[in-house]
C-alpha cells in the first residue's frame, strides 16, 4: 500500500487500497497510513483497487477507482457512459441483485447501530425498472452555453450529460431538446407523469427558442387507477411503478377490511389517503404544506370518507387518537417524526402503525422509541425506490402489544431512590410527579484504579434495586456521582479535613464528573442504565474560602466535596458538558433513559431549571461559560 503524502493533490495521487466496507453515502471504505478514512467511488467491499485521489477534506479523503486488481464477483460494467464523472449513481458497477442485498444489510446495520434493535429485514422489494424509472429530474445549467447536466459531488464541477439512464425516456427526449436553450437559469426541474403523459417544466422561460412550454403550476400522474394533481412544490414519489408496489404493500400491512378509521400522517397530496379510501371506513389525511393540501383537496374530490386536516401531525394526532382510530400510516420527511407525533402514538396507541421511511437512521431512531413503548415490530421490508444508488426506502409494520401496554402502565409510577435534596429538587423543578425512598445502600470509598463509569453505574443500580425490592410496582430511579482527578476517584469526604484536602487538590485544575442513572421496574426487575460525563475547571479560591466553605457543612454530602451550584463559594470557573450532571442528576440522560425504558416522563409546561440552558444536550446551547453568578480568581 502506498503511503499518502501529507497533503495529496487532487487527481495527482493514486493509492492501492483494500476495500473493507461501505461509507454512509454508498462509497466503498478503506483505511490508509494517512490516518483518514478513504471513501472510494466505484469500489465494492472485498476488492483490491487502485484509486485516484479526488479531494482531500478535513475528515476524509475522496477517491475514485481507476483499476481493479481483484474484482468482486458482483462487479458489472456500468451502463452509463458518465458513471464516475457524474456522481448521481453510486452503484451502477454492482449487479442489481447484490444492490438489493446491500440495501437490506444497510437497513439492518442502522437498526442495530442507531436504535439498538435486533431486526432482520425481509428481502428488498425490487424495482420493476432498474433503469429509466425516475419521473423527476433536477438539472444544473452551465454558465456558458446553457448546457444541462449535474455537479460532481466532490469536485463541484459541472458535468454535461446528453442523457441520464435513471430518467424516464420522455425526460431524456426533453433534455436533448432543451440543451443550449436555457441559459437564462442555473437550475431546471422536469416532472413527468409516466401514466398520463403530462409534464411540468420549471422555471418559466422567456427565451422563444425553448421548445417546451414551461412554468406550469402542476402536472398529473396516476397510480393504481387514481389520478393525482401534483403542484411544483409538492412531494410525489419519483419512481411511479415502484410506488404502486409500495402502496399495495402498505395497504396489505394495515390489514384494511373496510371497517377501520385510519390516519394518513404527513399525507402530502393525499396519495395514500385516496388509495386507502376504498378499503377503510374513514381516512383522515394530515398535512402541513399549504401547496400539498391544495392538491389534496382536488385529489379527494368525490371521495366522501376522506377528511383533510391542514396541520402539523404532532399537533393533531393525539386528539385524533383519543377520538378513536384503528391504524396510523406514517410517511414523514427524511428527518423522521417529530417527538410530539411519537408521544401521541405512545399515549393512545392504535392497533397498527405502518411507517414509510426514506432514511434508515431516523427510522431506527423512531422505532426505538415506539418499541420501548407498547409496540412490537412485526416486519420491516426494504423497498428499492432508487435503483443504482445507495438510497433505500423501507416499510416497517408495528402492532400494539396489549400485555406490554398493561405492564408499561403499571411502570409509570416514579420513585426516586435518593436522600439527596438536589436530585429531588431537580425532578421537582421539572414538574414531574414522584415519591422518594431511602436507597438503603452504603456508599463505599471508590477502589483505587477503578473505572469511574463502572463505579457510578454499579452504585446507582444497587440503590435502585434495593429500593425496588420493597415495592411490587412502579419504576425506581437512582443516581450516583463520582469525581475523577488524574485517574483518582473522589467520593464524599469522610470528615472536614478530608473535604479541605479534596478542595485543595481540585483548585485551579480540570477534572471529570460522572453521574450514572439507573432505572428498575419493581414488578419485573427489568433495568436500564446510562451516564453523562462533564468537565469542570475550578477557580483559584483561597485557603480561607475553603475553610469557610467546609465550616458551613455544605461539602460533606457531595462527591469531590463541592456543589457546583453553591453561589456563596462558587467553586467552578467554567465547564463543558451537562451542568445538571455536575449538580447530581443529568436531566438529558434521565429523560433519554426513561424513554428507552417505556417510562413517560414529560416535564410540565413552564417547569424547568436554570441549569438547563447550560447543557448542550438538554437545550442545545453552548457551554462552557461561568457556572454561577460569581467568578472569583
C-alpha positions, 0 to 999 in steps of 0.5 A: 500500500502506498503511503499518502503524502501529507497533503495529496493533490487532487487527481495527482495521487493514486493509492492501492487500497483494500476495500473493507466496507461501505461509507454512509453515502454508498462509497466503498471504505478503506483505511490508509497510513494517512490516518483518514478514512478513504471513501472510494467511488466505484469500489465494492467491499472485498476488492483490491483497487487502485484509486485516484485521489479526488479531494482531500477534506478535513475528515476524509479523503475522496477517491475514485477507482481507476483499476481493479486488481481483484474484482468482486464477483458482483462487479458489472460494467456500468451502463452509463457512459458518465458513471464516475464523472457524474456522481448521481449513481453510486452503484451502477458497477454492482449487479442489481441483485447484490444492490438489493442485498446491500440495501437490506444489510444497510437497513439492518446495520442502522437498526442495530447501530442507531436504535439498538434493535435486533431486526432482520429485514425481509428481502428488498422489494425490487424495482420493476425498472432498474433503469429509466424509472425516475419521473423527476429530474433536477438539472444544473445549467452551465454558465456558458452555453446553457448546457444541462447536466449535474455537479460532481459531488466532490469536485463541484464541477459541472458535468454535461450529460446528453442523457441520464439512464435513471430518467424516464425516456420522455425526460431524456427526449426533453433534455436533448431538446432543451440543451443550449436553450436555457441559459437564462437559469442555473437550475431546471426541474422536469416532472413527468407523469409516466401514466398520463403523459403530462409534464411540468417544466420549471422555471418559466422561460422567456427565451422563444427558442425553448421548445417546451412550454414551461412554468406550469403550476402542476402536472398529473400522474396516476397510480393504481387507477387514481389520478393525482394533481401534483403542484411544483412544490409538492412531494410525489414519489419519483419512481411511479411503478415502484410506488404502486408496489409500495402502496399495495404493500402498505395497504396489505400491512394495515390489514384494511377490511373496510371497517377501520378509521385510519390516519394518513400522517404527513399525507402530502397530496393525499396519495395514500389517503385516496388509495386507502379510501376504498378499503377503510371506513374513514381516512383522515389525511394530515398535512402541513404544506399549504401547496400539498393540501391544495392538491389534496383537496382536488385529489379527494374530490368525490371521495366522501370518507376522506377528511383533510386536516391542514396541520402539523401531525404532532399537533393533531394526532393525539386528539385524533387518537383519543377520538378513536382510530384503528391504524396510523400510516406514517410517511414523514420527511427524511428527518423522521417524526417529530417527538410530539407525533411519537408521544401521541402514538405512545399515549393512545396507541392504535392497533397498527402503525405502518411507517414509510421511511426514506432514511434508515437512521431516523427510522431506527431512531423512531422505532426505538422509541415506539418499541420501548413503548407498547409496540412490537415490530412485526416486519420491516421490508426494504423497498428499492425506490432508487435503483443504482444508488445507495438510497433505500426506502423501507416499510416497517409494520408495528402492532400494539402489544396489549400485555406490554401496554398493561405492564408499561402502565403499571411502570409509570409510577416514579420513585426516586431512590435518593436522600439527596435534596438536589436530585429531588429538587431537580425532578421537582423543578421539572414538574414531574410527579414522584415519591422518594425512598431511602436507597438503603445502600452504603456508599463505599470509598471508590477502589483505587484504579477503578473505572469511574463509569463502572463505579457510578453505574454499579452504585446507582443500580444497587440503590435502585434495586434495593429500593425496588425490592420493597415495592411490587410496582412502579419504576425506581430511579437512582443516581450516583456521582463520582469525581475523577482527578488524574485517574483518582476517584473522589467520593464524599469526604469522610470528615472536614479535613478530608473535604479541605484536602479534596478542595485543595487538590481540585483548585485551579485544575480540570477534572471529570464528573460522572453521574450514572442513572439507573432505572428498575421496574419493581414488578419485573426487575427489568433495568436500564442504565446510562451516564453523562460525563462533564468537565469542570475547571475550578477557580483559584479560591483561597485557603480561607474560602475553603475553610469557610466553605467546609465550616458551613457543612455544605461539602460533606454530602457531595462527591469531590466535596463541592456543589457546583451550584453553591453561589456563596463559594462558587467553586467552578470557573467554567465547564463543558458538558451537562451542568445538571450532571455536575449538580447530581442528576443529568436531566438529558440522560434521565429523560433519554433513559426513561424513554428507552425504558417505556417510562413517560416522563414529560416535564410540565409546561413552564417547569424547568431549571436554570441549569438547563440552558447550560447543557448542550444536550438538554437545550442545545446551547453552548457551554462552557461559560461561568457556572454561577453568578460569581467568578472569583480568581 
